[in-house]
């Protein structure tokens, strides 16, 4: 398979207003927040000398940086999660509502949070960092979770950001107090006529007794329901959650799992993570000694017992250089040429992902980075092959961080089809053979940090943001077209 070329669409003359196609709206587009310190939205209206005009929006405090952005796929309204604020903006970045979320008096050592009962710790004015921002379309509401009070969430009405509910009276209402961005991700799954489910993956910063790293929670239609954000299943024997074992933290002092992206496709929910490797029985006490692995985690949507949990490493290579440190990702449909290159249909899903080189220094990654593509069909095929191999009794479960040791796969005469959701054996399942993507483009300067894609005139259009706050762009239209005709190239 030849790598699709990344080319540039250049119009022969500036487009008149009536010639310009409407700017496509992103659905659940966290990756549109390519510049978090000052957002830029491109308006396809003629400006000076035919150049596009730019609208900008800044928070009232320069230190209140933007953390998440999502665009309503129906109205085009822009919702921004920032430090101490959630904003609702129009498509041209005119502010409509500013909802205050902080700062508030807090202390991370207060368990439960002081909003439930008084705390004996010294309280200080603390910023509330937005950790999660998801539109629940069927109920016309916005889920916004922050770092205050051990990670409390709010459900806000989309129209005016009015607080519908702020559940905080149960332990499971606290998701995580980690205030770093790029550590938590959530996916809402809802069937017609039924209450929804919220899948949450989060870093726990050593507080594994309080916070699961992965869980599925109830998301009732009624915001006042007493079951809001309860675990989907919770008993003494089985629960809809996974916790990092204390033995893992005893061996690897800085172990945590960072959830970079998540999505639903078909009957599954996927999370993309970065986490330290955990060789069996090897103690690692220095963060500088850690090697990191990017992994794809897959669960069945309708598996409250988490028996379907499978985790495989993934990344891409070019010219012998490995790119293994995931920076960002985006799920999209392929254009005609990319679909042909992957031998898939235009209705299949493709994952675009940004990786940095190597496996060291995840928190300070090198500038060398790559844009890669993964057909979801290919990911599912490799997961199915891994399941089939294990159910044939071959090898181990290969999930040392969770199981603490190598556990032999159990042979069982079980048919494994494309929709297999696990049994109470051979789970949770890991693997060591990486899912390899198609490398579209690499650069050794101004590391790529974000990506978004959509289909334009039958082509896969990709936007990439960089660490310096720039967009990889073409003059006039800011478009990149993926064509399956030779080695990758790029124009800044």
KOLMILO-169548 format. One record per residue (C-alpha): y, z, x; residue in three letters. Coordinates in steps of 0.02 Angstrom, whole numbers. Example, Ala and Ser with C-alpha at 12.3 -4.5 7.8 and 13.67 -1.06 7.14 Angstrom:
KOLMILO-169548
      yy      zz      xx  mardren
    -225     390     615      ALA
     -53     357     684      SER
***
This chain:
KOLMILO-169548
      yy      zz      xx  mardren
       0       0       0      UNK
     169     -50      69      UNK
     307      80      58      UNK
     440      37     -71      UNK
     603     -13      12      UNK
     754      91     -32      UNK
     892     -37     -59      UNK
    1069     -35    -124      UNK
    1139    -122    -277      UNK
    1311    -193    -238      UNK
    1408    -281    -376      UNK
    1498    -440    -326      UNK
    1656    -377    -411      UNK
    1715    -214    -490      UNK
    1643    -196    -665      UNK
    1760    -195    -813      UNK
    1739     -50    -934      UNK
    1648    -156   -1063      UNK
    1526    -213    -926      UNK
    1478     -39    -872      UNK
    1317      32    -939      UNK
    1327     211   -1004      UNK
    1285     340    -873      UNK
    1107     400    -906      UNK
    1087     581    -959      UNK
     970     690    -859      UNK
     839     788    -953      UNK
     816     965    -887      UNK
     904     908    -728      UNK
     920    1058    -613      UNK
     918     932    -471      UNK
    1084     861    -529      UNK
    1164    1013    -450      UNK
    1167     926    -283      UNK
    1330    1009    -235      UNK
    1323    1190    -287      UNK
    1489    1248    -215      UNK
    1591    1117    -308      UNK
    1511    1003    -436      UNK
    1558     821    -444      UNK
    1522     711    -594      UNK
    1544     523    -584      UNK
    1636     443    -729      UNK
    1606     260    -753      UNK
    1787     224    -801      UNK
    1896     111    -693      UNK
    2004     204    -568      UNK
    2123     151    -433      UNK
    2077     -20    -363      UNK
    1922     -21    -473      UNK
    1845     133    -392      UNK
    1756     262    -502      UNK
    1852     418    -548      UNK
    1786     590    -506      UNK
    1802     747    -609      UNK
    1777     918    -531      UNK
    1754    1093    -596      UNK
    1775    1252    -494      UNK
    1739    1431    -546      UNK
    1885    1551    -557      UNK
    1822    1641    -402      UNK
    1777    1538    -249      UNK
    1638    1661    -206      UNK
    1551    1634    -372      UNK
    1447    1488    -318      UNK
    1347    1380    -436      UNK
    1159    1405    -436      UNK
    1087    1300    -577      UNK
    1139    1155    -686      UNK
    1057    1075    -836      UNK
    1117     934    -948      UNK
    1073     930   -1132      UNK
     973     772   -1159      UNK
    1046     747   -1334      UNK
    1228     799   -1326      UNK
    1264     775   -1141      UNK
    1337     952   -1132      UNK
    1329    1026    -957      UNK
    1270    1206    -934      UNK
    1300    1290    -767      UNK
    1226    1453    -704      UNK
    1337    1534    -574      UNK
    1364    1704    -497      UNK
    1431    1815    -638      UNK
    1455    1672    -760      UNK
    1366    1544    -869      UNK
    1476    1396    -914      UNK
    1467    1263   -1047      UNK
    1559    1103   -1000      UNK
    1584     932   -1077      UNK
    1513     778    -993      UNK
    1677     755    -897      UNK
    1674     938    -839      UNK
    1803    1006    -960      UNK
    1763    1190    -987      UNK
    1716    1241   -1164      UNK
    1644    1416   -1144      UNK
    1633    1540   -1001      UNK
    1507    1679   -1031      UNK
    1522    1833    -921      UNK
    1361    1901    -845      UNK
    1433    2014    -710      UNK
    1478    2101    -599      UNK
    1408    2266    -664      UNK
    1365    2438    -595      UNK
    1187    2429    -530      UNK
    1065    2484    -396      UNK
     906    2390    -351      UNK
     813    2555    -335      UNK
     833    2596    -520      UNK
     665    2582    -610      UNK
     680    2554    -754      UNK
     854    2480    -751      UNK
    1000    2592    -797      UNK
    1027    2494    -958      UNK
     866    2577   -1018      UNK
     891    2753    -951      UNK
    1008    2840    -828      UNK
     973    2818    -643      UNK
     998    2948    -507      UNK
    1039    2819    -373      UNK
    1216    2780    -318      UNK
    1283    2636    -422      UNK
    1395    2501    -352      UNK
    1480    2350    -429      UNK
    1350    2213    -407      UNK
    1357    2026    -432      UNK
    1236    1945    -554      UNK
    1160    1790    -473      UNK
    1093    1664    -598      UNK
     908    1639    -562      UNK
     852    1534    -708      UNK
     936    1418    -834      UNK
     827    1326    -961      UNK
     867    1243   -1126      UNK
     747    1286   -1268      UNK
     778    1129   -1369      UNK
     676    1170   -1523      UNK
     771    1332   -1554      UNK
     944    1273   -1497      UNK
     962    1409   -1366      UNK
     983    1434   -1180      UNK
     877    1552   -1075      UNK
     981    1627    -934      UNK
     905    1752    -813      UNK
     998    1845    -676      UNK
     970    1963    -531      UNK
    1048    2119    -610      UNK
     943    2260    -683      UNK
     782    2200    -600      UNK
     802    2025    -670      UNK
     848    2035    -854      UNK
     863    1877    -960      UNK
     973    1828   -1106      UNK
     949    1702   -1244      UNK
    1116    1618   -1280      UNK
    1162    1505   -1424      UNK
    1194    1330   -1357      UNK
    1351    1300   -1459      UNK
    1455    1448   -1401      UNK
    1344    1548   -1279      UNK
    1338    1692   -1402      UNK
    1206    1820   -1351      UNK
    1057    1807   -1468      UNK
     956    1939   -1378      UNK
     945    2026   -1209      UNK
     771    2105   -1204      UNK
     761    2250   -1082      UNK
     659    2392   -1157      UNK
     489    2344   -1082      UNK
     430    2331    -903      UNK
     382    2149    -927      UNK
     561    2107    -973      UNK
     609    2123    -789      UNK
     567    1963    -696      UNK
     628    1998    -518      UNK
     783    2067    -436      UNK
     777    1944    -290      UNK
     952    1869    -284      UNK
     917    1721    -171      UNK
     924    1548    -249      UNK
     772    1437    -238      UNK
     650    1579    -270      UNK
     616    1569    -458      UNK
     572    1430    -579      UNK
     525    1426    -762      UNK
     445    1301    -881      UNK
     451    1312   -1071      UNK
     301    1244   -1165      UNK
     306    1230   -1354      UNK
     192    1146   -1482      UNK
     258    1087   -1649      UNK
     266    1228   -1775      UNK
     214    1362   -1650      UNK
     301    1492   -1546      UNK
     337    1440   -1368      UNK
     276    1499   -1200      UNK
     376    1528   -1043      UNK
     288    1504    -876      UNK
     381    1596    -738      UNK
     354    1590    -550      UNK
     458    1704    -441      UNK
     473    1784    -270      UNK
     450    1972    -278      UNK
     522    2032    -111      UNK
     382    2157     -79      UNK
     389    2233    -254      UNK
     222    2166    -309      UNK
     184    2322    -411      UNK
     331    2285    -525      UNK
     335    2095    -533      UNK
     197    1966    -548      UNK
     226    1812    -443      UNK
     165    1700    -585      UNK
     152    1736    -771      UNK
     156    1659    -944      UNK
     256    1747   -1078      UNK
     284    1734   -1264      UNK
     441    1647   -1324      UNK
     448    1675   -1513      UNK
     564    1577   -1623      UNK
     640    1738   -1689      UNK
     753    1805   -1551      UNK
     735    1981   -1621      UNK
     545    1977   -1611      UNK
     470    2130   -1526      UNK
     353    2012   -1433      UNK
     494    1921   -1342      UNK
     444    1890   -1159      UNK
     283    1991   -1177      UNK
     140    1926   -1072      UNK
      41    1797   -1169      UNK
    -116    1900   -1139      UNK
    -122    2074   -1066      UNK
    -273    2190   -1060      UNK
    -363    2301    -936      UNK
    -477    2159    -885      UNK
    -380    1996    -897      UNK
    -196    1950    -909      UNK
     -82    1800    -906      UNK
     -15    1844    -735      UNK
     -50    1843    -549      UNK
      12    1977    -431      UNK
      21    1972    -242      UNK
    -109    2098    -179      UNK
     -43    2245     -77      UNK
    -175    2205      55      UNK
     -91    2036      83      UNK
      77    2121     114      UNK
      -7    2244     231      UNK
     -70    2099     338      UNK
      80    1984     320      UNK
     233    2095     305      UNK
     351    1956     251      UNK
     234    1868     131      UNK
     311    1800     -27      UNK
     297    1644    -134      UNK
     453    1541    -165      UNK
     452    1433    -322      UNK
     554    1276    -290      UNK
     516    1170    -444      UNK
     409    1166    -599      UNK
     369    1049    -743      UNK
     247    1009    -881      UNK
     149     846    -884      UNK
       7     806   -1002      UNK
     -93     962   -1040      UNK
     -39    1052    -881      UNK
     102    1154    -806      UNK
     141    1132    -622      UNK
     236    1237    -496      UNK
     287    1181    -322      UNK
     294    1325    -199      UNK
     323    1367     -18      UNK
     229    1516      55      UNK
     168    1584     222      UNK
      -7    1542     278      UNK
    -126    1690     280      UNK
    -270    1669     403      UNK
    -412    1785     356      UNK
    -399    1954     442      UNK
    -249    1905     551      UNK
    -100    2024     543      UNK
      73    1945     557      UNK
     217    2067     573      UNK
     358    1952     631      UNK
     441    1827     516      UNK
     464    1712     665      UNK
     275    1696     683      UNK
     248    1631     508      UNK
     186    1457     469      UNK
     232    1397     295      UNK
     138    1284     176      UNK
     204    1190      25      UNK
      82    1195    -119      UNK
      55    1120    -291      UNK
      -4    1249    -418      UNK
     -78    1185    -582      UNK
    -122    1279    -741      UNK
    -179    1221    -912      UNK
     -45    1248   -1045      UNK
    -170    1334   -1159      UNK
    -256    1448   -1034      UNK
    -192    1626   -1056      UNK
    -328    1692    -940      UNK
    -268    1583    -795      UNK
    -446    1524    -761      UNK
    -375    1350    -729      UNK
    -269    1405    -580      UNK
    -285    1279    -438      UNK
    -174    1271    -284      UNK
    -174    1131    -154      UNK
     -58    1100      -5      UNK
      50     944     -11      UNK
     173     848      96      UNK
     195     681     182      UNK
     198     602     355      UNK
     280     458     445      UNK
     245     395     621      UNK
     138     548     656      UNK
     275     671     603      UNK
     225     794     467      UNK
     348     847     332      UNK
     281    1007     253      UNK
     431    1116     203      UNK
     476    1077      23      UNK
     663    1077     -12      UNK
     679    1002    -186      UNK
     586     896    -313      UNK
     611     798    -474      UNK
     491     727    -603      UNK
     531     553    -670      UNK
     456     394    -738      UNK
     428     251    -615      UNK
     520      86    -619      UNK
     421     -75    -631      UNK
     406    -104    -444      UNK
     361      74    -401      UNK
     233      79    -542      UNK
     156     -80    -473      UNK
     153      -8    -297      UNK
      61     147    -360      UNK
     -49      49    -481      UNK
       9     155    -628      UNK
      99     120    -791      UNK
     282     145    -826      UNK
     237     292    -939      UNK
     151     390    -800      UNK
     246     528    -713      UNK
     299     519    -530      UNK
     356     667    -427      UNK
     495     637    -302      UNK
     506     773    -169      UNK
     612     815     -18      UNK
     527     896     133      UNK
     590     957     301      UNK
     490     929     459      UNK
     357    1050     518      UNK
     299    1218     453      UNK
     412    1343     542      UNK
     580    1422     499      UNK
     575    1390     313      UNK
     736    1487     285      UNK
     823    1386     421      UNK
     737    1217     410      UNK
     769    1075     533      UNK
     881     929     487      UNK
     734     808     496      UNK
     686     774     316      UNK
     591     650     210      UNK
     596     584      32      UNK
     420     562     -35      UNK
     338     509    -199      UNK
     178     573    -281      UNK
     102     497    -438      UNK
      45     641    -550      UNK
    -113     542    -585      UNK
    -156     549    -399      UNK
    -122     736    -391      UNK
    -236     766    -541      UNK
    -373     659    -464      UNK
    -373     761    -304      UNK
    -376     923    -404      UNK
    -524     859    -506      UNK
    -617     811    -347      UNK
    -585     985    -277      UNK
    -652    1065    -436      UNK
    -807     954    -436      UNK
    -843     996    -255      UNK
    -830    1183    -286      UNK
    -940    1177    -442      UNK
   -1069    1088    -336      UNK
   -1071    1244    -227      UNK
    -983    1165     -79      UNK
    -869    1273      28      UNK
    -761    1422     -18      UNK
    -623    1457    -143      UNK
    -497    1450       1      UNK
    -365    1565     -71      UNK
    -353    1704      57      UNK
    -183    1771       4      UNK
    -250    1813    -170      UNK
    -435    1847    -140      UNK
    -419    1931      30      UNK
    -572    1843     100      UNK
    -671    1683      92      UNK
    -772    1679     -69      UNK
    -914    1554     -83      UNK
    -903    1425    -221      UNK
   -1037    1449    -355      UNK
   -1146    1301    -400      UNK
   -1149    1270    -587      UNK
   -1201    1119    -692      UNK
   -1031    1100    -774      UNK
    -953     930    -813      UNK
    -778     921    -740      UNK
    -670     796    -832      UNK
    -483     761    -825      UNK
    -446     902    -947      UNK
    -556    1039    -873      UNK
    -473    1210    -890      UNK
    -588    1321    -790      UNK
    -718    1455    -822      UNK
    -736    1635    -766      UNK
    -818    1573    -604      UNK
    -743    1475    -459      UNK
    -569    1536    -498      UNK
    -434    1552    -441      UNK
    -462    1400    -332      UNK
    -368    1346    -176      UNK
    -395    1211     -48      UNK
    -348    1156     127      UNK
    -346     965     109      UNK
    -166     914      77      UNK
    -110     798     -61      UNK
     -18     663      38      UNK
     131     574     -39      UNK
     208     405      -1      UNK
     352     426     122      UNK
     500     324      59      UNK
     635     373     182      UNK
     666     492     328      UNK
     822     553     417      UNK
     855     664     567      UNK
    1032     715     519      UNK
    1118     797     371      UNK
     959     865     294      UNK
     919     808     117      UNK
     920     956      -2      UNK
     909     888    -180      UNK
     848     738    -276      UNK
     859     661    -450      UNK
     791     498    -519      UNK
     789     389    -673      UNK
     746     210    -720      UNK
     889      83    -719      UNK
     858     -99    -765      UNK
     673     -75    -727      UNK
     702       2    -555      UNK
     677     181    -497      UNK
     851     245    -454      UNK
     859     395    -338      UNK
    1006     508    -298      UNK
     992     623    -147      UNK
    1109     766    -101      UNK
    1127     832      77      UNK
    1162    1001     154      UNK
    1342     951     192      UNK
    1374     921       7      UNK
    1365     732      10      UNK
    1275     609    -102      UNK
    1175     469     -25      UNK
    1267     331    -112      UNK
    1312     148    -121      UNK
    1493      93    -139      UNK
    1549      72    -320      UNK
    1391     124    -413      UNK
    1304     261    -313      UNK
    1136     178    -348      UNK
     978     166    -244      UNK
     843      48    -302      UNK
     662      69    -249      UNK
     583    -101    -221      UNK
     404    -121    -162      UNK
     440    -243     -21      UNK
     431    -171     152      UNK
     481     -18     255      UNK
     608     107     190      UNK
     791      90     233      UNK
     949     179     179      UNK
    1135     155     171      UNK
    1252     305     178      UNK
***
